[in-house]
Amino acid sequence: MAEFVLNNRRKFIKQSLLASGGLLALNALPFSSFALADKKHTKITILHTNDVHSHIEPFPKNDPKHANLGGAARRAAIINDIRNREKNVLLLDAGDIFQGTPYFNKYLGELDFKLMSLMQYDAATIGNHDFDNGIDGLKNVLPHASFPFINSNYDFSNTILYNNVLKHKIFIKENIKIGVFGLGVELEGLVNKSHYKETIYQNPIEIAQQTVSYLKNEEQCDLVICLSHLGYSYKNNKVSDLVLAEQTNNIDLIIGGHTHTFLEKPTEVKNLSQKKVLVNQVGWAGINLGRIDFYVTTKKSASYYQSSVQAVY
């Protein structure tokens, strides 16, 4: 009976995603106050999620904190609505797609990847819980993802994921070149060694500086985005998104995960060159969809941005 119910729910969700109509009401925070872009600017819309944790369906109406929030079909409808209104959209995820509901126990990530593919995600990074079915289990369901996984500081050379995860990827929207790279949290002590096997963790600050230097200087990217599963901040000296922003150069936006931090607007941090870096994270479980609109001038620099958080309701 349980299998029958799951299969029917899966069918309903897929049909809802394809239809993507009339499924939601938006509960959006207002945009920050900035002047409207003129014709000399190119608008780039970044949509993002993190730590969805296999929350395929909305929270139940009796949930004490998140009643009726979330759900893959509702998120898809919001995304489709934005894509219908905006020209240059990137949809990104900061990891921990797996683990958290019976959907993961049943489908081991296959359903999550299929639904994200229907939503046309452009890229995702790998979170620690994405190893919960082992590195072999992750590799087995990768064919169901039509989007690439990006991680720069996990060395997969001696693992089954070698050549299956990108170090970085470049997207071009109109005349704007956007470089995206990914960073993961240290796995030792957090994930069973048998699950990540010979994966080698490399210093995220050092790897970020090397990667960003390449993206900016060699590839001449106009925007650089980091998909981070390091965590927003910590009381100790552990590397976090805020530390990453402060100790690097040329990152424009850090899309974070891991700590399930709810931010109503991006945190602005000064980097090594005293230039502004945006750090954003939208909680967990697909409750919110983050949005940042960059306005890039003809001189290829982001002159200003707008941000909002849309509740998936």
Backbone bond lengths (Angstrom), bond angles and torsions (degrees), N, CA, C in turn:
res aa  C-N    CA-C-N  psi(-1)  N-CA   C-N-CA  omega(-1)  CA-C   N-CA-C  phi
1 M - - - 1.455 - - 1.527 110.80 -
2 A 1.369 116.77 -42.29 1.461 119.91 -179.88 1.519 111.00 -60.83
3 E 1.340 116.58 -41.85 1.460 120.25 179.58 1.519 110.63 -64.16
4 F 1.328 116.39 -39.81 1.469 120.83 179.12 1.529 110.32 -61.02
5 V 1.329 117.04 -44.39 1.457 121.59 -179.27 1.522 110.90 -64.18
6 L 1.335 116.93 -44.71 1.450 120.37 179.74 1.519 111.72 -62.98
7 N 1.320 116.41 -41.91 1.462 119.93 -179.85 1.513 111.57 -64.03
8 N 1.324 116.88 -40.25 1.454 120.32 179.45 1.523 111.70 -70.14
9 R 1.335 116.83 -37.44 1.457 119.49 175.51 1.521 110.77 -64.55
10 R 1.319 115.26 -39.76 1.462 119.62 178.58 1.534 110.64 -60.90
11 K 1.334 116.07 -43.81 1.455 120.64 179.10 1.515 110.88 -62.77
12 F 1.346 116.53 -42.07 1.456 120.99 179.88 1.517 111.21 -63.48
13 I 1.343 116.54 -43.93 1.454 120.52 -179.01 1.518 111.04 -63.24
14 K 1.330 116.52 -42.78 1.463 119.62 179.70 1.521 110.60 -63.20
15 Q 1.335 117.61 -42.90 1.455 120.79 178.81 1.525 110.58 -64.06
16 S 1.332 116.00 -38.18 1.458 119.98 179.49 1.520 111.26 -65.79
17 L 1.330 115.91 -40.09 1.447 120.26 178.99 1.521 111.18 -63.20
18 L 1.305 115.86 -42.62 1.453 119.80 -178.89 1.521 110.86 -68.85
19 A 1.302 116.60 -35.69 1.459 120.14 179.47 1.521 110.57 -77.31
20 S 1.332 115.91 -44.95 1.471 125.95 177.22 1.520 113.30 45.30
21 G 1.282 117.42 45.57 1.449 119.18 179.48 1.505 112.15 -131.23
22 G 1.345 116.15 142.22 1.453 122.94 169.74 1.504 115.76 60.49
23 L 1.339 117.92 31.95 1.454 118.88 -173.67 1.517 114.00 -107.25
24 L 1.337 117.95 -4.10 1.450 116.31 -171.27 1.514 111.97 -149.53
25 A 1.331 113.25 159.43 1.452 121.47 164.99 1.508 106.56 -119.32
26 L 1.336 118.09 136.22 1.451 120.90 -176.19 1.518 110.87 -85.89
27 N 1.311 115.27 135.44 1.454 121.46 172.65 1.512 105.97 -119.68
28 A 1.329 116.37 83.05 1.461 120.82 -169.72 1.510 111.42 -105.98
29 L 1.328 115.44 139.30 1.453 119.73 170.61 1.515 108.08 -74.73
30 P 1.330 118.96 146.25 1.472 120.69 -177.29 1.516 111.73 -67.31
31 F 1.335 115.06 153.86 1.455 119.84 175.46 1.519 110.24 -63.97
32 S 1.324 115.96 153.08 1.458 120.38 171.18 1.526 108.70 -64.01
33 S 1.308 117.09 157.09 1.465 120.82 -176.06 1.523 110.61 -84.35
34 F 1.309 115.41 106.95 1.450 121.16 175.00 1.522 108.52 -136.99
35 A 1.320 116.17 157.32 1.463 119.65 177.00 1.517 110.17 -66.42
36 L 1.316 116.14 150.45 1.459 120.63 178.23 1.517 110.03 -67.26
37 A 1.334 115.47 146.00 1.465 119.80 -179.53 1.519 110.76 -70.28
38 D 1.311 116.79 144.88 1.458 119.71 173.83 1.520 109.12 -100.73
39 K 1.316 116.35 -175.38 1.459 120.60 -173.75 1.531 113.37 -69.22
40 K 1.353 116.49 -10.46 1.456 119.52 178.68 1.527 111.85 -83.67
41 H 1.315 117.08 -4.75 1.454 121.64 -178.56 1.528 110.73 -107.43
42 T 1.324 115.52 148.68 1.460 121.89 170.33 1.519 107.44 -110.79
43 K 1.311 116.50 126.69 1.460 121.30 -178.01 1.523 109.75 -90.42
44 I 1.327 116.13 125.57 1.462 123.16 177.36 1.529 107.97 -116.51
45 T 1.314 117.12 121.14 1.469 122.02 -177.55 1.523 109.74 -103.62
46 I 1.324 115.79 117.86 1.461 122.27 178.14 1.524 108.47 -103.82
47 L 1.326 117.85 118.63 1.458 123.65 173.42 1.519 108.00 -106.13
48 H 1.345 116.65 142.10 1.470 115.95 -176.37 1.524 112.84 -152.93
49 T 1.337 113.57 152.60 1.462 123.68 176.27 1.524 108.60 -133.29
50 N 1.326 115.76 166.86 1.465 120.73 173.79 1.517 109.34 -158.67
51 D 1.318 116.48 149.66 1.468 122.81 173.76 1.532 112.63 52.13
52 V 1.312 116.31 48.21 1.468 119.92 179.65 1.528 110.87 -68.90
53 H 1.307 118.23 -31.57 1.465 123.69 172.29 1.532 113.42 53.13
54 S 1.322 115.04 49.14 1.479 121.66 173.22 1.528 113.81 57.90
55 H 1.319 117.24 27.19 1.471 120.08 176.31 1.531 108.43 -83.64
56 I 1.316 114.57 82.62 1.460 121.95 -177.55 1.531 110.69 -73.63
57 E 1.308 116.29 -38.84 1.464 121.58 -178.27 1.525 111.07 -103.51
58 P 1.334 118.03 161.23 1.466 120.26 175.98 1.520 111.36 -65.53
59 F 1.315 115.82 159.34 1.458 119.91 170.82 1.535 108.83 -63.21
60 P 1.325 118.13 146.69 1.467 120.03 -179.51 1.528 111.61 -66.10
61 K 1.326 115.51 159.58 1.465 120.42 -175.99 1.523 113.30 -66.59
62 N 1.328 117.04 -16.80 1.465 120.02 179.00 1.529 112.79 -98.41
63 D 1.339 117.73 8.59 1.455 119.21 178.21 1.529 109.14 -66.67
64 P 1.338 118.42 132.46 1.469 120.50 -173.87 1.525 114.99 -69.01
65 K 1.336 117.51 -21.34 1.466 119.88 -176.57 1.526 113.80 -115.06
66 H 1.323 116.73 -37.96 1.470 119.48 -169.38 1.529 112.40 -127.00
67 A 1.311 117.66 38.82 1.467 121.81 -175.38 1.527 111.72 -53.16
68 N 1.344 114.94 125.48 1.470 123.67 174.95 1.530 114.37 68.20
69 L 1.313 118.12 6.95 1.459 119.76 -178.85 1.529 111.37 -90.16
70 G 1.324 115.62 152.15 1.453 121.89 174.53 1.515 113.74 87.05
71 G 1.321 114.57 -167.65 1.458 121.61 -178.78 1.516 111.94 107.75
72 A 1.336 115.90 135.62 1.468 121.31 -175.31 1.523 112.04 -64.16
73 A 1.330 117.37 -41.64 1.471 120.29 -177.36 1.525 110.96 -64.32
74 R 1.315 117.10 -42.18 1.456 120.51 179.81 1.530 110.94 -66.27
75 R 1.338 115.99 -41.93 1.459 119.38 177.33 1.522 110.95 -60.78
76 A 1.324 115.95 -41.91 1.463 120.26 179.36 1.518 111.72 -61.16
77 A 1.319 116.63 -39.08 1.464 120.46 -179.37 1.529 110.85 -65.90
78 I 1.345 117.17 -40.75 1.468 120.49 176.98 1.527 110.01 -62.58
79 I 1.326 116.14 -46.80 1.458 120.92 -179.26 1.527 111.01 -60.38
80 N 1.311 117.06 -45.23 1.464 120.51 179.72 1.521 111.15 -62.58
81 D 1.331 116.60 -39.14 1.461 120.38 179.16 1.524 110.87 -63.23
82 I 1.328 116.44 -42.76 1.469 119.85 179.09 1.524 110.51 -65.94
83 R 1.324 116.63 -43.19 1.471 119.43 179.63 1.530 111.65 -62.29
84 N 1.313 116.87 -32.23 1.464 119.95 178.41 1.521 112.13 -69.53
85 R 1.336 116.69 -21.66 1.465 120.70 -177.06 1.522 113.65 -105.47
86 E 1.330 116.82 -19.62 1.465 120.58 -176.37 1.520 110.75 -118.16
87 K 1.319 115.70 147.76 1.466 120.87 -172.45 1.521 113.17 -88.45
88 N 1.337 116.89 -39.80 1.464 121.39 -171.15 1.523 110.01 -119.76
89 V 1.326 117.01 90.68 1.462 122.18 -173.62 1.526 110.26 -116.90
90 L 1.335 115.66 134.35 1.458 122.22 168.99 1.521 108.24 -119.46
91 L 1.342 116.60 133.03 1.463 122.83 179.58 1.524 108.70 -114.68
92 L 1.341 117.09 119.21 1.460 122.23 -170.29 1.523 110.98 -131.00
93 D 1.346 115.78 154.20 1.465 120.79 178.19 1.524 109.67 -132.43
94 A 1.354 115.51 141.04 1.466 121.03 -174.63 1.520 113.61 -101.81
95 G 1.326 118.46 24.21 1.454 121.00 169.33 1.507 116.66 96.83
96 D 1.343 115.50 174.28 1.462 125.13 -169.53 1.525 110.76 58.09
97 I 1.314 113.81 56.34 1.462 121.99 174.43 1.525 109.14 -74.46
98 F 1.338 116.09 -33.82 1.468 122.52 -174.51 1.526 112.70 -88.11
99 Q 1.339 113.50 164.68 1.458 125.57 165.79 1.531 114.18 73.56
100 G 1.344 115.46 125.60 1.450 118.46 174.49 1.516 115.01 146.40
101 T 1.336 116.99 -21.22 1.465 121.11 179.00 1.535 109.12 -140.96
102 P 1.340 117.44 167.56 1.468 120.34 177.46 1.527 113.61 -61.22
103 Y 1.320 117.20 -18.44 1.469 118.85 177.56 1.526 110.89 -61.84
104 F 1.332 116.65 -38.44 1.464 118.18 177.06 1.521 110.84 -70.16
105 N 1.327 117.31 -41.39 1.459 120.55 179.78 1.528 110.99 -59.52
106 K 1.329 116.09 -35.13 1.463 120.78 -177.16 1.534 112.15 -82.62
107 Y 1.333 116.53 -46.70 1.467 119.83 -170.69 1.524 114.00 -107.60
108 L 1.322 118.20 -5.75 1.470 123.14 171.53 1.525 113.58 58.13
109 G 1.328 116.55 28.66 1.457 120.99 177.11 1.510 114.68 101.76
110 E 1.318 117.83 -15.52 1.461 120.41 -179.28 1.520 111.36 -59.97
111 L 1.322 117.41 -45.93 1.462 120.67 -178.69 1.522 111.04 -65.15
112 D 1.323 117.48 -41.27 1.466 121.25 179.03 1.527 110.64 -57.50
113 F 1.335 116.32 -47.44 1.462 120.35 -178.06 1.529 111.86 -67.76
114 K 1.316 116.68 -37.50 1.465 119.53 178.98 1.524 111.18 -65.26
115 L 1.323 116.54 -41.29 1.457 119.99 179.63 1.522 111.12 -68.84
116 M 1.323 117.54 -41.22 1.458 120.24 176.96 1.528 111.12 -63.82
117 S 1.313 116.30 -33.92 1.460 120.08 177.32 1.525 110.68 -67.37
118 L 1.332 116.98 -40.03 1.464 120.12 175.79 1.526 111.33 -63.27
119 M 1.329 116.57 -32.43 1.467 120.80 177.22 1.528 111.94 -77.97
120 Q 1.326 116.25 -8.74 1.458 123.37 178.74 1.532 112.57 63.82
121 Y 1.335 115.19 48.74 1.465 118.73 170.47 1.529 108.88 -58.99
122 D 1.319 115.82 144.02 1.463 120.79 179.86 1.520 112.08 -90.69
123 A 1.339 117.63 -30.66 1.465 120.60 179.56 1.524 109.35 -170.47
124 A 1.333 115.01 159.91 1.464 122.03 175.78 1.517 108.20 -146.79
125 T 1.330 115.83 158.15 1.461 119.63 170.75 1.526 108.69 -108.41
126 I 1.336 116.04 176.87 1.462 121.85 -173.73 1.521 109.93 -104.18
127 G 1.340 116.34 126.45 1.456 121.65 174.86 1.515 111.11 -97.96
128 N 1.324 116.54 168.14 1.460 120.02 -178.58 1.530 112.30 -61.60
129 H 1.336 118.35 -35.22 1.462 120.18 -179.84 1.529 112.87 -74.11
130 D 1.308 116.75 -12.73 1.462 119.16 176.55 1.526 111.63 -73.81
131 F 1.346 116.69 -5.13 1.460 122.43 171.94 1.528 111.90 -97.33
132 D 1.329 118.33 5.72 1.467 120.04 -171.71 1.524 113.98 -65.75
133 N 1.313 117.58 -21.19 1.460 120.44 173.29 1.531 110.50 -103.28
134 G 1.313 114.88 19.65 1.458 120.35 -179.83 1.519 111.93 82.13
135 I 1.318 115.78 159.39 1.456 120.37 178.98 1.529 111.24 -64.56
136 D 1.332 115.96 -30.51 1.466 119.66 176.69 1.526 110.67 -69.67
137 G 1.329 116.36 -39.42 1.457 120.00 178.02 1.515 112.03 -64.40
138 L 1.333 116.24 -39.23 1.469 120.19 176.43 1.520 110.83 -63.32
139 K 1.312 115.86 -45.32 1.471 120.02 178.54 1.522 111.41 -60.45
140 N 1.325 118.03 -37.92 1.463 121.33 -177.35 1.517 113.49 -63.80
141 V 1.352 116.91 -31.79 1.470 118.61 -177.23 1.533 112.92 -98.20
142 L 1.322 117.75 -4.45 1.460 120.01 178.88 1.541 113.81 -56.56
143 P 1.337 119.65 -34.65 1.470 118.55 178.38 1.527 114.18 -60.13
144 H 1.334 117.11 -16.60 1.466 120.08 179.51 1.526 112.05 -85.54
145 A 1.327 117.29 -3.76 1.459 121.95 178.00 1.525 109.21 -100.99
146 S 1.308 116.47 121.13 1.462 120.54 179.07 1.526 111.86 -86.43
147 F 1.316 116.26 1.00 1.462 122.67 -178.31 1.524 109.03 -114.98
148 P 1.328 118.64 156.75 1.469 120.44 -179.23 1.524 112.99 -83.86
149 F 1.331 115.98 152.54 1.450 122.30 168.89 1.524 108.00 -99.78
150 I 1.337 114.98 136.42 1.455 121.00 -173.81 1.522 109.40 -124.41
151 N 1.322 116.73 123.76 1.456 121.55 172.85 1.520 108.58 -148.32
152 S 1.320 115.76 132.95 1.462 120.71 -175.22 1.521 113.90 -104.47
153 N 1.341 118.25 -21.82 1.472 118.92 -174.04 1.521 114.56 -111.75
154 Y 1.326 118.46 6.34 1.460 121.03 168.51 1.518 107.69 -100.11
155 D 1.322 116.11 121.75 1.463 120.92 176.76 1.523 108.17 -89.92
156 F 1.331 116.30 107.14 1.463 122.52 -178.03 1.526 112.37 -97.45
157 S 1.324 117.77 16.22 1.466 121.73 -172.20 1.522 113.54 -54.82
158 N 1.317 117.06 -36.89 1.465 120.93 -176.28 1.525 112.19 -105.04
159 T 1.315 116.06 26.78 1.464 120.59 -178.90 1.518 110.91 -127.65
160 I 1.323 114.19 172.62 1.460 121.36 180.00 1.527 112.33 -69.74
161 L 1.342 117.15 -14.75 1.467 120.76 179.64 1.528 113.06 -87.80
162 Y 1.334 116.99 -0.91 1.461 119.34 179.12 1.527 110.25 -56.85
163 N 1.320 115.98 130.23 1.471 124.03 -177.53 1.530 113.45 70.80
164 N 1.328 117.17 9.96 1.465 120.16 176.61 1.529 112.41 -110.40
165 V 1.324 116.69 -5.92 1.459 122.12 178.98 1.527 107.87 -127.35
166 L 1.332 116.82 130.71 1.456 121.29 -179.16 1.520 111.35 -82.70
167 K 1.320 116.23 149.55 1.465 120.97 173.44 1.527 110.47 -77.61
168 H 1.285 116.47 -33.68 1.464 122.90 178.44 1.523 108.05 -165.34
169 K 1.323 116.15 167.37 1.450 120.69 176.92 1.526 108.85 -148.03
170 I 1.323 115.18 144.48 1.462 121.05 179.78 1.521 109.63 -110.95
171 F 1.316 115.31 130.55 1.458 122.47 176.42 1.528 107.97 -114.41
172 I 1.316 116.25 143.05 1.462 120.93 177.41 1.527 108.72 -119.71
173 K 1.316 115.65 121.37 1.462 122.99 176.88 1.522 107.81 -119.60
174 E 1.335 115.34 113.56 1.463 121.32 -170.15 1.521 107.60 53.64
175 N 1.319 117.63 -121.64 1.473 119.71 -177.87 1.520 112.66 -100.54
176 I 1.334 116.98 14.10 1.459 121.40 -175.09 1.524 110.12 -104.87
177 K 1.333 115.29 129.85 1.459 122.42 -179.35 1.526 108.91 -102.32
178 I 1.342 116.80 122.30 1.464 122.57 -174.65 1.522 109.05 -118.21
179 G 1.322 116.33 118.45 1.452 121.09 177.75 1.520 110.57 -97.98
180 V 1.326 116.73 131.15 1.465 122.26 -178.84 1.525 108.52 -123.06
181 F 1.337 116.14 130.00 1.463 120.41 173.46 1.521 108.78 -133.33
182 G 1.351 116.90 169.34 1.457 120.28 -174.70 1.520 112.54 -132.58
183 L 1.340 115.33 149.23 1.458 121.63 177.80 1.521 109.94 -134.20
184 G 1.337 116.05 138.43 1.455 121.15 -178.81 1.513 112.54 -117.07
185 V 1.320 115.69 155.37 1.458 123.17 179.71 1.528 110.50 -71.25
186 E 1.338 116.50 156.72 1.458 119.75 177.48 1.525 109.45 -63.97
187 L 1.326 117.11 129.09 1.463 122.15 -173.26 1.525 112.86 -86.39
188 E 1.323 117.81 -28.53 1.471 120.74 -178.14 1.527 110.03 -62.24
189 G 1.326 115.71 128.37 1.445 121.10 -178.65 1.506 114.25 85.00
190 L 1.326 116.43 -10.29 1.462 121.71 -179.69 1.523 111.31 -112.34
191 V 1.328 115.20 -34.46 1.467 122.41 -178.99 1.518 108.29 -125.85
192 N 1.314 116.89 139.74 1.456 121.34 177.63 1.528 109.53 -58.15
193 K 1.320 115.96 131.28 1.465 121.47 -177.57 1.526 111.74 -54.61
194 S 1.316 117.46 -35.95 1.467 120.77 -179.50 1.524 111.82 -65.58
195 H 1.328 117.80 -17.15 1.470 121.39 -179.33 1.527 112.25 -86.10
196 Y 1.328 117.26 -34.76 1.470 117.54 179.88 1.526 112.46 -106.53
197 K 1.326 117.32 -7.49 1.464 124.35 172.31 1.520 112.41 52.91
198 E 1.341 117.97 -120.10 1.462 121.65 -172.50 1.526 113.10 -91.86
199 T 1.309 117.78 16.77 1.462 121.00 175.62 1.531 109.37 -62.77
200 I 1.313 117.00 130.11 1.462 122.01 -178.48 1.523 109.58 -108.16
201 Y 1.324 115.42 123.81 1.467 121.96 176.43 1.521 109.94 -81.77
202 Q 1.335 116.34 130.89 1.453 121.64 178.79 1.528 109.82 -116.92
203 N 1.322 115.99 151.14 1.461 121.05 -176.72 1.530 111.19 -54.71
204 P 1.332 117.84 118.07 1.464 119.81 -174.63 1.528 114.21 -67.16
205 I 1.340 118.25 -30.74 1.461 120.60 179.17 1.525 109.97 -66.99
206 E 1.326 115.69 -47.89 1.465 120.18 -179.72 1.530 111.14 -63.58
207 I 1.321 116.13 -45.30 1.468 120.17 -179.34 1.528 110.46 -64.62
208 A 1.327 116.69 -39.64 1.466 120.28 178.98 1.523 110.96 -60.93
209 Q 1.337 117.11 -45.90 1.459 120.35 -179.48 1.529 111.61 -61.52
210 Q 1.329 116.15 -41.77 1.465 119.86 178.61 1.522 111.38 -64.85
211 T 1.333 115.29 -45.11 1.460 119.90 -176.21 1.522 111.55 -68.05
212 V 1.322 115.92 -43.80 1.465 119.93 -178.84 1.524 110.78 -66.64
213 S 1.316 116.89 -37.89 1.466 120.12 176.59 1.522 110.59 -58.44
214 Y 1.329 115.68 -42.88 1.459 119.46 177.88 1.524 111.55 -64.89
215 L 1.328 116.55 -46.89 1.467 120.43 -176.78 1.527 111.73 -64.21
216 K 1.330 116.61 -39.40 1.466 120.54 -178.67 1.520 112.48 -79.09
217 N 1.332 117.15 -47.84 1.462 120.83 -170.85 1.523 113.55 -87.07
218 E 1.324 116.32 -39.44 1.459 119.38 -178.40 1.528 111.85 -88.19
219 E 1.330 116.25 -46.19 1.461 120.28 -176.96 1.525 113.82 -91.23
220 Q 1.340 115.87 -9.91 1.467 121.30 177.74 1.537 112.69 56.93
221 C 1.322 115.63 44.63 1.469 119.72 179.61 1.527 110.43 -70.99
222 D 1.317 115.36 141.15 1.461 121.56 179.29 1.522 111.72 -83.97
223 L 1.320 117.18 -32.39 1.460 123.57 175.67 1.519 108.53 -129.71
224 V 1.322 116.44 141.37 1.470 120.85 175.22 1.523 108.02 -124.20
225 I 1.332 115.89 126.15 1.458 122.65 -177.77 1.520 109.13 -120.52
226 C 1.321 116.03 132.73 1.462 121.67 174.49 1.520 109.70 -105.76
227 L 1.325 116.60 125.09 1.462 121.91 169.89 1.523 106.60 -91.37
228 S 1.312 116.02 108.09 1.461 120.57 -170.89 1.518 111.90 -113.00
229 H 1.338 115.63 133.09 1.463 120.44 169.08 1.531 108.38 -117.39
230 L 1.335 115.45 44.11 1.457 121.78 179.37 1.522 112.11 -92.15
231 G 1.331 117.15 -26.94 1.456 121.55 -173.49 1.516 110.77 105.01
232 Y 1.329 116.81 148.28 1.471 122.39 -173.83 1.525 111.73 -67.25
233 S 1.335 118.13 -54.75 1.463 121.44 179.43 1.526 109.62 -162.10
234 Y 1.339 115.68 161.12 1.464 122.42 179.43 1.531 109.35 -139.10
235 K 1.327 116.19 159.48 1.463 121.04 178.52 1.528 111.68 -75.42
236 N 1.335 116.67 -25.49 1.462 119.97 177.96 1.528 109.92 -94.47
237 N 1.307 117.44 -164.57 1.465 121.64 -176.29 1.529 113.82 -90.96
238 K 1.319 116.61 13.52 1.462 120.19 179.52 1.530 110.49 -59.58
239 V 1.324 115.38 141.21 1.467 120.02 -179.40 1.526 109.83 -63.52
240 S 1.313 115.24 129.31 1.464 122.41 179.97 1.517 108.64 -134.63
241 D 1.319 116.51 179.43 1.459 120.38 177.55 1.525 111.86 -62.72
242 L 1.331 116.54 -40.57 1.464 119.53 -179.87 1.525 111.09 -66.29
243 V 1.326 117.01 -39.94 1.463 121.20 176.66 1.523 110.30 -65.53
244 L 1.315 116.08 -43.98 1.467 120.99 178.34 1.521 111.09 -57.14
245 A 1.315 115.97 -45.47 1.464 120.23 -179.84 1.527 111.41 -61.69
246 E 1.330 116.89 -42.55 1.464 121.80 -176.85 1.528 112.87 -70.24
247 Q 1.334 117.23 -32.01 1.465 120.77 -169.91 1.527 113.85 -104.18
248 T 1.323 116.88 16.41 1.467 120.98 179.21 1.525 109.77 -133.97
249 N 1.320 114.88 175.95 1.464 122.14 175.31 1.521 110.38 -127.36
250 N 1.326 115.12 154.09 1.468 123.23 167.03 1.524 115.85 70.60
251 I 1.334 118.59 13.25 1.458 120.03 168.94 1.531 107.48 -90.01
252 D 1.305 116.83 127.58 1.466 120.34 -179.78 1.525 112.06 -89.27
253 L 1.339 116.09 -36.79 1.468 120.71 -175.73 1.518 110.09 -145.06
254 I 1.330 116.04 132.04 1.458 121.98 171.14 1.522 107.52 -111.42
255 I 1.317 116.44 115.73 1.464 122.41 174.99 1.519 106.81 -96.12
256 G 1.328 116.79 112.91 1.449 121.14 -168.92 1.513 114.87 -102.48
257 G 1.324 113.64 169.21 1.455 122.76 176.41 1.521 109.62 -156.94
258 H 1.314 116.22 -169.56 1.469 125.96 173.53 1.525 114.23 87.64
259 T 1.335 118.31 -44.91 1.464 119.86 -176.82 1.526 113.35 -93.81
260 H 1.332 117.89 1.19 1.472 122.34 177.85 1.528 111.29 55.34
261 T 1.319 116.15 41.44 1.459 121.59 -176.20 1.526 110.64 -84.96
262 F 1.326 116.25 127.09 1.460 121.52 176.09 1.527 109.02 -91.57
263 L 1.315 117.27 116.01 1.459 122.34 176.02 1.525 108.94 -117.49
264 E 1.313 116.43 129.46 1.455 120.31 177.92 1.521 111.70 -76.94
265 K 1.313 116.23 -24.61 1.461 121.85 176.09 1.523 108.10 -151.50
266 P 1.323 117.99 159.27 1.468 119.83 -178.87 1.528 111.94 -62.82
267 T 1.328 115.37 146.61 1.456 121.76 170.89 1.516 108.59 -83.32
268 E 1.304 117.41 133.20 1.458 121.93 178.00 1.528 109.39 -98.25
269 V 1.327 116.18 124.47 1.458 122.36 -176.79 1.527 108.39 -125.38
270 K 1.339 116.93 141.64 1.465 121.00 175.47 1.526 109.55 -86.28
271 N 1.340 116.52 130.38 1.457 120.43 -179.29 1.531 110.69 -86.85
272 L 1.324 117.61 -169.28 1.468 121.30 -177.63 1.523 112.36 -59.86
273 S 1.329 116.03 -27.77 1.463 120.48 179.98 1.524 112.12 -96.22
274 Q 1.340 115.62 10.71 1.466 122.09 -179.16 1.527 112.72 64.17
275 K 1.323 115.29 26.62 1.455 120.69 174.08 1.529 109.65 -100.26
276 K 1.311 116.44 155.94 1.465 122.31 -172.66 1.522 112.24 -77.58
277 V 1.336 114.74 132.86 1.464 123.10 171.61 1.528 107.32 -119.68
278 L 1.311 116.87 135.88 1.459 121.05 175.74 1.523 109.79 -95.61
279 V 1.339 116.60 134.26 1.459 122.47 175.51 1.523 107.60 -121.93
280 N 1.324 116.87 124.31 1.461 119.35 -177.93 1.524 111.05 -135.61
281 Q 1.336 116.09 150.99 1.456 123.60 176.86 1.531 107.26 -158.21
282 V 1.324 117.06 142.44 1.478 119.63 -171.79 1.524 112.82 -122.54
283 G 1.346 116.62 41.37 1.455 120.07 171.42 1.512 113.68 84.67
284 W 1.328 115.32 -121.93 1.466 119.56 -176.80 1.527 109.26 -164.34
285 A 1.324 115.91 172.36 1.472 125.35 169.95 1.518 114.44 64.20
286 G 1.327 118.02 16.90 1.458 119.92 178.81 1.511 113.71 70.02
287 I 1.345 116.66 21.21 1.463 121.14 -179.84 1.522 110.82 -69.10
288 N 1.324 116.22 -37.15 1.462 122.07 -178.33 1.518 111.49 -124.27
289 L 1.312 115.05 153.70 1.458 122.76 169.93 1.514 107.14 -116.63
290 G 1.336 116.31 121.59 1.455 120.12 178.48 1.513 111.22 -83.27
291 R 1.324 114.86 150.05 1.467 120.03 177.91 1.521 109.46 -144.28
292 I 1.322 115.42 130.95 1.463 121.79 172.92 1.521 107.80 -133.43
293 D 1.324 116.18 124.55 1.464 122.41 176.89 1.523 108.65 -103.35
294 F 1.317 116.21 115.82 1.456 121.33 174.20 1.523 108.90 -94.04
295 Y 1.324 116.12 140.26 1.461 121.89 173.70 1.519 106.81 -112.84
296 V 1.318 115.78 110.96 1.456 122.20 -173.00 1.516 108.85 -105.48
297 T 1.331 116.57 129.26 1.456 120.66 -176.69 1.519 111.43 -78.36
298 T 1.305 114.94 171.63 1.470 120.30 177.19 1.526 110.78 -66.13
299 K 1.340 116.61 -16.30 1.459 120.22 175.97 1.521 111.10 -86.02
300 K 1.329 116.65 6.93 1.457 123.33 175.54 1.526 112.38 65.69
301 S 1.303 116.29 48.97 1.459 120.17 172.33 1.519 108.79 -140.39
302 A 1.327 115.92 143.61 1.462 120.22 179.62 1.525 108.55 -76.36
303 S 1.325 117.29 107.84 1.452 120.09 -174.82 1.522 111.57 -82.87
304 Y 1.318 117.48 -30.26 1.453 120.22 174.64 1.521 109.21 -164.81
305 Y 1.327 115.54 174.56 1.461 119.75 -177.34 1.519 109.42 -145.57
306 Q 1.326 115.66 163.20 1.451 123.70 170.66 1.521 107.35 -126.39
307 S 1.308 117.36 148.34 1.460 119.61 179.89 1.510 110.62 -138.20
308 S 1.328 116.07 153.31 1.460 121.93 174.99 1.518 108.90 -155.93
309 V 1.319 115.47 161.39 1.451 122.29 172.14 1.520 106.80 -122.76
310 Q 1.313 116.79 127.03 1.461 121.23 177.86 1.516 109.43 -108.79
311 A 1.303 115.55 122.37 1.459 119.93 176.44 1.520 109.11 -74.19
312 V 1.311 116.86 133.59 1.463 122.01 178.42 1.526 107.39 -83.76
313 Y 1.322 115.03 95.75 1.465 120.74 -169.52 1.522 111.30 -136.67
